[in-house]
Amino acid sequence: MAEKTKRRDLKFQTVDDVIAEAQRLLDSGYQSNGNWNLGQTCFHLIEWIRYPMDGFPKPPWFVRTIFGAMKMFGMIEKMKQGILNDGFKPGTPTAPDTVAQPDALSDAEGVQQLAAIIERMKNHTAELYPSPLFGVMDNETWHTVTLRHCEHHLGFLEPKTHEQVG
């Protein structure tokens, strides 16, 4: 059986908590227990925070077909409720365009850009673009999905303790 990847169990109450945690990881240094560094993680989160404000990319036809079947069999609402209640599960595929190369964005640039998109999110009052998977979301659902998504990905980055620094 494959070894389970170590991930912290984070619980954010607000999007400001996300910024505080990203800044803490930047300031303390971190150990990545997943596939991405802090810059890559921030890039991925930035893209998914941005999509409801700017529009989602059109998924490939086979993904749209899968989403359609999932909707038809009532699986989408169950998945959405699972994410809202329990968060994202490790190993879930994502859109390749939301995965950056390791050197595409420095950790500091990633945290700075994540803070900027979250400020934009907090001030966003226009109608949200519908998600290809979840459809139309209200602001509360969007914020909750964002918090669960950030918990998931930032949980793979473990802050270094004073003993580890050096």
N, C-alpha and C positions, 0 to 999 in steps of 0.2 A: 504494500500500500504506500502511496506517495506521502512524503512528509508534508504536514500542513504548514503553510506559510504563516509566520508570526505576524500578527496584526493587533494593534492597540484597539481597545473598545472605547472610541470617543463618543461623546454625546454633546452636540452643540445646541444651544438654545436660540442663538441669534447668529446672523451672518457676521456680526462683529467678532464673535467667538472664533470664527474661521480665520479671520485676519490675525487675531491674536496668536492662534496656534501656528499659522504659517510663519509669522514673525519670530515666534519662539524657536521654531525649527531652524530658521535662518541664523538667529543669534547664537544658539547653543551648538549648532552642528547637529548632525543626525546620522543614523544608520538606516539605510534602505533595506527593508525586509521584503520588498516586492521587485517589480521590474523597472520602476521609474525613479529618477531623482526628483528633488523638490521643484526644479524648473519645469520638468516634464509634467509633473502632477499639476502644477499651477496652470500650465497651458491647457491641459485637458479640462480642468474645472472651468477655466475662463470661457472656453468654447461652449460648453454646455450651459453656462449661465447666460451667455450672449444670445444663444439661439432663440429663446422665447421673445427676446426684444427685437432681434434683427431678422428673424426667419430661419427656419431649419433647412439644411441641405436636403435635396430630394434623395431618399434612400434608393438603392438599386432595386430593380423590378422584383428580384427574388425575395428581398427583405420585405418589400411592400406586400407581396403575396403571403409571406409568413405572418406579418402583422394582421392582414385581412382575415386569415384563418383563425388566428388567436382571438380577434374581436368576435368573429362569428361563433366561436365556442365559449365565449365569456371569460377567456383567460386574462384579458388585459386588465379588467377591473380588479381581479384577484391579485395580479402582479403589482398593480399600482398600490393597492392596500398593503400588500406585503412590504413594499419599499417604504411607504409612509410609516408603517408600524415598526418594522424590523431592520430597515436599511437594505443596502445592496449586498448581493452575494459575491464572493470572490470568484473570478474566472468567467464572469459574464462578458460576452464579446461587446466591443464598442466600435464606433465608426472610426476607420483608419485615419481619417482627416483630423481627428482629435488627439492623435498620438504624435508627439514631437520627437525628433532625434535628440539624443542625450545632450548635445551641445547647442541646440537651437535657441535656448533661452537660459541665461544664467539663473541661479537660484534667486539672487537679489532682484533681477528683472521680473522673474515670475511672481514673486511676492508683491512687488510694486504694481504689476499689472492686475494681479488678482484683487488687490485692495481697490484699484480704480474701477474694475468691473462691478465689484460688490457695492461701491458707492453709487454707481450708475443704477444698479439693481434696486437699491434702497429708495432711490428717487424716481423710479420708473412708474409712470401713471397711465401710459397708453395701453391699449388692448394688447394682450399677448398673442403671439403667433401660436397656432395649434401644433402640438407635438405629433409627429408621425405615429408614435406609439400610443400616447395617452390622450390625444385629442386636445380639446380646449381645457386649459387649466386656469383657475383663479390665482390671484397673487399669493394667497395663503398656501395653496398646494404647491405652487412653484417654489416658494421659499422653503417649505418642508422637504421637498424632493432635493433641493439644492443642499440643504443641511445634511441629509442622509448621504448624498453623493460625496460631499466633502469629508464627512466622517469616515466613509469607506476608504477613500484614496489617501487622505492624510494619516489614517491609521496604519498604513504600511511604512510610514517614516517614523522612526523612534528617536526622540531627542537624546543626545549624548549627555551622560551624567558628568559631573566634575571629574570623576575617576577616568572616564573614557576620553576626555579632552586632553590633547597634548600630543 
